[in-house]
């Protein structure tokens, strides 16, 4: 079976990493000048692992319901791993309020996705970024910049320039899952590849690693729901 992949080169990169993105794209991250034949050999050596990832039915299961459905009272949305009811309310405030449930102004019901997304992104800034600082101190590492991103392909990323990015949709997940993604990306500052040393670093910092990975494998798709 032919295995298609994309090569992305960087002058700052010293090692080769191979990733399977959430859209099933296989990406080879490589230093400048490394021959394509060498990269092909590395990919061939990972064929079994790559096909296992690509054929993971749980990771790529269909959305539980079609996004963009009409919003009605009584529906729910995720926040930190729990589903909370949504209510349309008469309010002068144009934004979402959270009081054990999501209160969305009736006047903005047609903009429900945008206003809820904005609320999520603000909470992600408030809750995720401080935890990045906390885990970085615990690991004894430093990074250049960290930001909340809007990628639908990855939960987090660490660039060759030591910049960290975290998907705002993570704010819908439980804290132990958020911590896992954070520690995973911070560990790349110490070990760029997914070696035994890399996983030992993550596991030592986060004993709940396996539980978090299982949660993302089974429940991760739900974080992409619009409502």
N, C-alpha and C positions, 0 to 999 in steps of 0.2 A: 504494500500500500504506500502511495506517495505521501510524504509528509511535507507540507508546505510551511515555510517559515519566513519571517522578515528579519533582516539584519539591520541593527541600529548601532552606528559607530560613534564613539566619543573620544576626543583627544585626552580627556581627563581619566578615562577608564583604564585600569591596568589588568583587570580580570574579565573573563567571559562568564556571563550568567544567561540562563535560558528560562524564560517564564511563559506560562500559559495565561493569557489575559481572560477576563470574564466573558469576552465575546468569542472565545475559543481560538484566538489568534496566537500562534507560537512566535515569540520574539526572542532573537539572539542579540544580547547587548555585548558589544565587542570593542576592544581598543582599535584605534586607527592602525592600518597597516597589517593586521593579522590576516593571512591568506584565507580566502573563502573555502579552499579545500580543507584547511585545518578546522574551520567552523563546521563544515559538513560532517567531518569525522566526529566532532564533539556531539553534534545533533544525533548522528547515527548511534552513538553510544548511549544516548538517552531515549531511544525510540520507545522502548517498553514503558518507561515512566511517563513519557509524553502522551502515549495513546491511552494509558490509564487515566490521566488527567482529562484528556479530551472526551473520554467516554463515561465520565462521572455523571451518572443520571441525576443524582441528588443535587450536585452543584449547579446543573443547568436545567433544573426542572422548570416547567412553565409557571408563569405567574398564577397564583391561586385565583385571581379574578382579573378581569380586564381593567386596566387603568383608565381614569377619566370618566368613571361612572358618575351619575348624578349624586350629589351630596344630600343626604336627608338626616334629620335628627335621629340619633340612636346608633349611627355608624361609629366606627372607632378608628383611631390612629395610634401608632406605636410611639412610645417615648421611653428610653432607657429600659427596653425589654418588656414593657407592659403595654397593653392596649387600653386606651382611655376613650370614653364616649365623646362624640362630637355633638355640640348643640349650636344651632343658629339662634342668635339672640339679637334683640334690639339694643344697639349701643352706639354712642356717639364716637367712641374710639374706633379707629379704622383697623387696628391690629388684632391679632389673636391674643386671648388671655387664657391662662391655664390655672385652673383651680380644682385639681382632681379630675378635670375633664377639659376638653378643648372648647372654648367659647369663641365662635366666629361670628362677626357682625353679619346680620341677615343681608345688609346692603352689599356685602362683598361675597356673597355665596357663589356668584359666577366666576370670581377670582380665587376660589378656594385653594387651588393648588399653589398659586403664587404666594398668598398670604401665609399659608402653612409652611411652605418652603422657607420663606424669609424668617419665620419664627424658629424653625429648625436650625437654620444657619447661625442665627444669633446665639441659640443655646449651645451649638457646637463650639463656637468661639469661647463661650463662658466655661464650658465643662471639659472640653477635650484639651485645649491648649495648656491649661495649668497642669494637667496630668502628664503631658509630654515633658514639661519641666521637671516634675517630680521624678518620673522614671529615668530621665537623663541624669539627674543628680545621683540617683541610686546606682546607676550603671557606671557612673564616672565618665560619661561621654559628653561631647558638645556638638552642636549642629550650627549651620549657618543661619537658616531661616526656617520657620514653620508656618504653614497656612492651611486653611480649610479650603478644599477644592470641590469641584463639581464633576469629577470624573465618574463615569458609569462603568469603567473597566476595572478599577482597582479600589480596594478599601484604603490603602495607604501606599506610599512610595518614598524611596530615598534616592535622591539623584546623585550622580558622581560628584557634584559640588557640595554634598552634605546638606542639601535642602530637603525638608520633610513636607509631605503633603498628605492630608487625611480627608477622606470623603465625608461630606457633611451628613450623609445618610447614616453614618455610624452612630449618631446621637439617638437613633431609634433602638439600638442594641443595648443589652445589659452592660453594666460597667465592666464586668470581667472580660467581656468580648472586646470592648473599647481598649482596655488595658493590654490585651493580647496583641491587637493590631499595632498599638503604639510601641510596645516592647519589641515586636517583630522588626519594625522599621529602624528603631534605635540600635538593635543588635547588628544591623547591616553596617553601622559605622565602625564596628569592631571586626566583623567578618562579612565580606561582601557576598559570599556564596552560601547556599543552603547546605553547609557541611555539618558533620556531627558536632563540631565545636559550636557552630551557629545555634543549633537546636539546644545544646547544653546551656548556652548563655540565656536563651529565652526561657527554658524550663527552670533554671535556677532563680531567675527573677520573677517568674510567674508559674507557680506550681499548677495552676488551673489551665495550663496551655492546651492540653488535650481536650478538655471540656469545651474551651472556647473554639477550638478548631472544629469540633463536632457540631457546635451550635451554628457556626457560619456555614458549614457544609449543608446542614439540613434546613436552617432557617434564613440563611443569608439572602435568598431571593426576595423574602418578604420586605426587606429594607428598601427595596426599589419601588414598592407600591407608591402611587401618588397619594393615596388616602389610606 
